[in-house]
Structure formats: structure tokens, C-alpha cells
Amino acid sequence: MQIRQVIREIKQGKVAPVYVLYGSEQYMMDELVRLIEERMLDDASRDFNYSVYDLREIPVQVALQDAETFPFMGEKRVVRASHALFLTGVKLPSGAPEHDLEALVQYANHPPEHSVLILEVAQDKLDERKKAVKALKHNGIVLECAPLKEAELADWVVRQAKRYHVHMEVAAAELLIAMSGTQLRQLDKEVEKMAMYVGEGEEITKQTVEMLATRELEHDIFRLIDKVARLEIEDAVQIYYDLQRINVGSSETKGEGEPLKILALLARQFRILLQIKTLKSRGYSPQQMAAMLGIHPYVAKLAVEQARAFSEQALRKILHRLAEEDIRIKTGQIDKVLALELFILGLKDIMHAS
């Protein structure tokens, strides 16, 4: 079953007695549980009828006993049990509690009407051979909570904007993804922040995103290279100086402007531009190139535009220079901060020579 269908059914009040949520997208799991809570529990009885268990420490039969208990001062009970590794092929760590999986099978076959049991596990696959997994699939809803695919991500951001009662075009959503990354929790925070800024009923535009979005370091590297592509070397150096100030900033951002990290990201981005240039000459579309290089389609689109400013010869020279600077820094031949500054200042000569 698709996650949007499950969400739609929960909102309609069609809540299953048992859910198994697996995958790496924890935000998606949290949102599903939140919807179930809102639908099944009232504020007055929530504290009495909502339980959370960590199955790395508590045996599953304890959670089952709780789920079988009648609700107190309410009509429904919700039991959330995380780290259900016994549903996967992963070997349980030593000292793990002994889980009564036969009791889980019996519960899955005859779940009480007054409870919703939610089992979670941050693994990409369940072990379909296990009796418990078969019983849960037959009697409940088993849902993969994996990171959204690139084509779905921008639509998800647009829907989140509607949730905060603002409008957002796909182009603005794509820019936000390119600037702030693909983690749903981070994107949700960004959309909420921008919605508060523009106000209910207004629109989050690309300009809003440019002004307010929390940038990933990769985006600043992209801006730096874009300045180089325009031969605006002084501006490129200024971006580098700004990144150095980040490096001596708060404990949360310290290290983001570390020269060796910047050097590695510069090498990665210039390598992408070289690959883009090669693939484009062979007739590949930005979407095809994005899939082949493992980058977001919007990032690929921007890279195609950026790559036009560089010849293939220039890109190869730049990558060679970056490799040389990496060796010089690591062997103590030059100060790392100075090395990157001189490298950026020397890019104009490489561009002109090529």
C-alpha cells in the first residue's frame, strides 16, 4: 500500500489495528504516528492511553500486554514500539531481551478492537520468511518509509506549504531542495519558517527561498564555482572568506568551512561538471544525467548551465590543480587556508588559458 493512501485512510478514520513501519525515513514514521494519535486519542485521555516502548530494552510481549489492556478514560489505546529488529534478518545484539514472537503472531491474528499497535524498525527490508512478518502483513498494514524519490520530493514540499496555509510553486520547492538538502524533517522546518515569514495565504517564492533557506555547504560551493564561471573571482574569494568565518563560529557549524572539506567539495563539484559536459555531448537529458550521477534533477539542471562556462580542458586542469593542492596541504608544504585562496585566485588564469 502506498503511503499517501494510508495517510488518506487514517484521516478518514480508517485506522488499522496493527501497523509495521520500516525504512530509514524517521520523519515519515513520526508523521504517521502523529496522525494516528490525533485520530484515535483525545486530549483528556492521551497521557493514559499512549505508550512508547524501545524493543532493544523491553520484550515485545510487554507492549502486547499493554495493547490488550482496555483504555482508561477513553475509547482507544495506541502503543508504539520501536527497534523491532526481530522482524528483519539483522542479528540481535547480545543482551537483547527475549521476544515472544509466538505471542506477537497470536496478537496479529486476533488484535483487540480498542488498540492500535505500531511496530517500527529502521531497516530497509523485513524478513518475509518469518512467521511473525507473514501474520502482520496478513492482518495489518506493513509500510515502507523510505526517502522520497526525486520526482516526489518537490511535490511533497508543495503539499507541506499547503499544510502551513501558504502557496509554493514547484520551482521554489526545487530550489529549496537544492539549497537545504533532501531530509524531510529539515525541509519541513524550512517551509514552516518561510510560511511564518510570508504569512497565511501568501506565497513562498524563489526569492523567499534565496533569502531565508538554510544553505548546505554544498550550495555555497556551487555559488563559489558560479562566481568563477562568471570570472567574478573577487566575489568567489569573498564566499571563501565567509566560509572561513563559519569555521570559527558556533559549535553547530564549526568545521563546515574547514579548507580540506571545501577542497573535497570543490573537487566533487568540478568532477560533476566534467561528467555533465561529457554526458551532454552524448545526448543525455538533465534527468538522465541526474539519475546516472546520483544528484537531484534541479541540481543537474543548474550544473548543465554552469558547465557551459568551462571547457573540458579547463575542468581537467582544475581537477589536476586540486589534486596537487591536496598533496601540498597534507605534506605540510603550504598552509591550507592560503592554499585554497591561491587556488581560487588562480582559476581566472586557467579559464583564460583554456
Secondary structure, 3 states (H helix, E strand, C coil): CCHHHHHHHHHCCCCCCEEEEECCCHHHHHHHHHHHHHHHCCCCCHHHHEEEEECCCCCHHHHHHHHHCCCCCCCCEEEEEECCHHHCCCCCCCCCCCCCHHHHHHHHHCCCCCEEEEEEECCCCCCCCCHHHHHHHHHCEEEECCCCCHHHHHHHHHHHHHHCCCEECHHHHHHHHHHHCCCHHHHHHHHHHHHHHHCCCCEECHHHHHHHCCCCHHHHHHHHHHHHHCCCHHHHHHHHHHHHHHHCCCCCCCCCCCHHHHHHHHHHHHHHHHHHHHHHHCCCCHHHHHHHHCCCHHHHHHHHHHHCCCCHHHHHHHHHHHHHHHHHHHCCCCCHHHHHHHHHHHHHHHHHHC
